[in-house]
Structure formats: structure tokens, C-alpha cells
């Protein structure tokens, strides 16, 4: 259990200490000194990893046509990131991320033969199911592997 300190002393020991309003920073956040680690806290980075509740992943091989992320997919689904691994020795894969049928040009990328690419998205779909379209002009499309992380319907 974490202990909140005021002036280096546990808050429960401070009689007539500062009011909570006096401890607020300029933007209104409360600054506290934690004396123990929180669940998920990274001591090296001094931060807490936060993931969406219910995050899952969808993985497979490219097909050359749209791949729906989730069993049905729907507007409001969260796509956190996509990882592409091009195990083909010959071709460069083109990866297009779609919100239903709408291509998101900012997230269209190529992955060279033998390379891996991580695409951070962090968006909720507006139009429907998230989809991946992965093509390769020369080589075998099945040699392109994907892993999509998020919350899918």
C-alpha cells in the first residue's frame, strides 16, 4: 500500500498541515510522493504502463485482401498498434490500415523484404471494423505476418 506524504511525513501525522488546495499544481493535479511501487510501475523509466482494459491481439498471415480485425468489428473498436513481419526474401509489402472502407493514408507504409515494422495507431474506429490490407507485388503474400493489438468487436 502506498503512503501519501506531506513535507516528508505521512499525511496521517500532519495536524493542521496544508489544505489539499495548497498542494495542487498550477494545472490542478495533485502532487504526491509515493514511497512504494504501484502495480505496473517501471522503475527504470519511472512510469506506469497503461493498456486498454480488455486488450487483445489478432495475428495471422496476409491474404492480399482486406483482413477484418476482430470477429465482426465495429465503430468504436480500438486499434493500438500493428506489427508487420515480412519474411519474404523477394518483395516489399505494402500495408494499408482502413477504418471500414476508408484508407488512412497516414498509416500506409511499406515493409522491406526480411524486415519488421511497428505502426503505432492508438485510434478508435469511426466508420466500422478496422481492416488491414497487405499486398506484395513480387513474392508470396502468405510470407507477410501481422499482429494487431487493440479492443475489437
HELIX and SHEET records of a PDB file:
HELIX    1   1 UNK A   11  UNK A   13  5                                   3    
HELIX    2   2 UNK A   20  UNK A   23  5                                   4    
HELIX    3   3 UNK A  105  UNK A  107  5                                   3    
HELIX    4   4 UNK A  141  UNK A  143  5                                   3    
SHEET    1   A 2 UNK A   5  UNK A   6  0                                        
SHEET    2   A 2 UNK A   9  UNK A  10 -1                                        
SHEET    1   B 2 UNK A  41  UNK A  42  0                                        
SHEET    2   B 2 UNK A  47  UNK A  48 -1                                        
SHEET    1   C 4 UNK A  56  UNK A  61  0                                        
SHEET    2   C 4 UNK A 144  UNK A 151 -1                                        
SHEET    3   C 4 UNK A  78  UNK A  86 -1                                        
SHEET    4   C 4 UNK A 116  UNK A 124 -1                                        
SHEET    1   D 4 UNK A  67  UNK A  68  0                                        
SHEET    2   D 4 UNK A 130  UNK A 136 -1                                        
SHEET    3   D 4 UNK A  93  UNK A  99 -1                                        
SHEET    4   D 4 UNK A 102  UNK A 103 -1                                        
SHEET    1   E 4 UNK A  67  UNK A  68  0                                        
SHEET    2   E 4 UNK A 130  UNK A 136 -1                                        
SHEET    3   E 4 UNK A  93  UNK A  99 -1                                        
SHEET    4   E 4 UNK A 109  UNK A 111 -1                                        
END                                                                             
